[in-house]
Amino acid sequence: MEKQDNSNVVIIDDKEYKIEDFNKEQTYFVSQIRDLQTKAANLRFQIDQVTTAEKAFTSSLVKSLTEEKADN
């Protein structure tokens, strides 16, 4: 599934499909894919947060070590 036009249509390989025309299995697949896309976006968001926090703590550590050397 490449992209979603809206909640009633999916576009796959440049072809539009109406979800209302899907059978139960196909509708289930779309639900799974949408849920996985949401989870992936949330994980990317969390990775950004963790990466930023890690950089901040690393910077704080380096700064504290540099200040410690200056005091000695």
DODOMI-24937 format. One line per field, with one value per residue: x, y, z of N, C-alpha, C, O in turn; residue number from 1. Coordinates in steps of 0.05 Angstrom, whole numbers. Example, Ala and Ser with C-alpha at 12.3 -4.5 7.8 and 13.67 -1.06 7.14 Angstrom:
2
n_px [264,257]
n_py [-114,-45]
n_pz [156,142]
ca_px [246,273]
ca_py [-90,-21]
ca_pz [156,143]
c_px [264,258]
c_py [-66,1]
c_pz [156,157]
o_px [285,268]
o_py [-66,23]
o_pz [169,161]
num [1,2]
This chain:
72
n_px [17,17,2,-50,-110,-157,-199,-233,-212,-157,-93,-56,1,-9,-63,-130,-170,-233,-249,-297,-310,-279,-267,-278,-228,-191,-205,-191,-135,-123,-136,-98,-51,-56,-56,-4,25,13,36,90,100,94,136,180,175,185,238,263,256,285,337,348,347,389,433,431,443,494,521,516,547,598,607,607,652,691,688,704,758,778,773,812]
n_py [-23,40,94,132,159,178,158,122,105,71,76,38,22,65,59,69,43,28,21,1,-36,-79,-146,-181,-199,-168,-117,-124,-130,-77,-50,-71,-53,3,9,-9,30,75,59,55,109,131,105,127,179,172,153,200,232,203,203,258,269,236,261,310,295,273,319,349,317,320,375,380,350,380,428,410,397,447,470,444]
n_pz [0,-21,-12,21,0,24,79,53,7,-23,-52,-95,-129,-164,-174,-158,-105,-79,-13,4,-34,-22,2,65,83,54,73,126,120,103,149,184,159,163,218,229,201,233,281,265,254,305,331,303,321,376,373,354,400,439,415,415,470,487,461,489,542,533,516,563,598,574,579,635,648,622,650,699,691,681,731,760]
ca_px [0,36,-9,-79,-122,-173,-206,-250,-198,-129,-79,-35,12,-23,-90,-148,-188,-252,-249,-324,-311,-262,-279,-271,-199,-178,-211,-174,-108,-121,-136,-71,-31,-60,-47,25,35,11,57,116,103,98,164,198,172,199,266,271,257,308,361,352,354,416,451,431,458,522,531,519,569,622,609,615,680,708,689,719,786,784,774,836]
ca_py [0,62,117,132,184,184,133,105,98,67,77,18,23,86,52,74,22,35,0,-10,-58,-100,-167,-178,-204,-144,-96,-131,-123,-48,-42,-78,-35,30,7,-11,56,92,49,63,138,135,96,148,202,164,153,228,241,189,213,285,267,225,283,330,283,271,346,356,302,332,401,377,341,403,447,397,400,476,476,431]
ca_pz [0,-23,2,25,-9,47,93,37,-18,-22,-78,-96,-156,-179,-180,-135,-98,-58,8,6,-53,-12,18,93,86,44,93,149,112,103,178,195,147,175,246,228,193,256,300,254,258,334,337,293,340,400,367,354,428,452,404,425,499,489,454,510,564,525,517,592,609,563,591,663,648,613,672,721,683,684,760,771]
c_px [18,26,-39,-89,-140,-181,-223,-236,-169,-117,-56,-25,-3,-52,-107,-167,-207,-253,-277,-328,-295,-278,-269,-240,-184,-181,-194,-145,-103,-120,-109,-50,-33,-50,-16,38,34,32,84,121,108,126,184,198,187,229,278,275,282,334,368,360,382,437,453,447,487,535,535,542,596,627,618,644,699,710,705,749,795,788,799,860]
c_py [24,87,116,159,194,158,114,95,92,67,58,18,42,79,56,50,33,13,-13,-34,-82,-121,-164,-181,-179,-120,-100,-123,-92,-38,-48,-59,-7,30,6,16,76,84,58,93,145,127,116,172,196,163,181,238,229,200,241,285,256,246,303,319,280,299,355,342,315,359,399,367,363,423,436,400,429,483,464,445]
c_pz [0,-9,3,16,13,60,76,12,-11,-50,-77,-125,-174,-187,-155,-131,-76,-38,11,-13,-44,2,47,97,77,63,117,143,113,132,190,185,160,203,247,220,217,277,291,258,287,342,327,312,366,396,366,382,442,441,414,454,502,482,476,534,558,526,546,605,600,576,620,666,641,636,695,715,688,713,772,763]
o_px [32,42,-52,-79,-138,-171,-225,-247,-156,-131,-38,-41,-10,-63,-99,-178,-198,-258,-278,-346,-295,-299,-252,-228,-165,-163,-183,-131,-83,-104,-98,-33,-12,-37,-4,59,53,45,101,143,124,139,204,220,202,244,300,294,296,353,391,378,397,457,475,463,504,557,555,557,614,650,636,658,721,732,719,764,817,804,808,882]
o_py [29,99,101,180,218,137,90,78,106,60,60,13,35,92,47,39,45,-10,-36,-50,-103,-116,-146,-166,-170,-105,-80,-112,-83,-20,-31,-49,5,49,19,23,92,102,66,102,162,140,121,183,213,171,186,252,243,204,247,300,265,248,313,334,285,301,368,355,319,365,414,375,365,434,451,405,434,500,474,437]
o_pz [19,6,-11,24,20,52,84,-2,5,-69,-60,-144,-197,-205,-133,-149,-57,-44,18,-10,-57,14,52,113,90,67,129,161,123,139,205,200,166,212,263,230,221,288,307,266,293,358,341,317,376,413,376,388,455,457,420,462,519,496,482,546,575,536,552,621,616,584,629,684,652,641,709,734,697,720,793,771]
num [1,2,3,4,5,6,7,8,9,10,11,12,13,14,15,16,17,18,19,20,21,22,23,24,25,26,27,28,29,30,31,32,33,34,35,36,37,38,39,40,41,42,43,44,45,46,47,48,49,50,51,52,53,54,55,56,57,58,59,60,61,62,63,64,65,66,67,68,69,70,71,72]
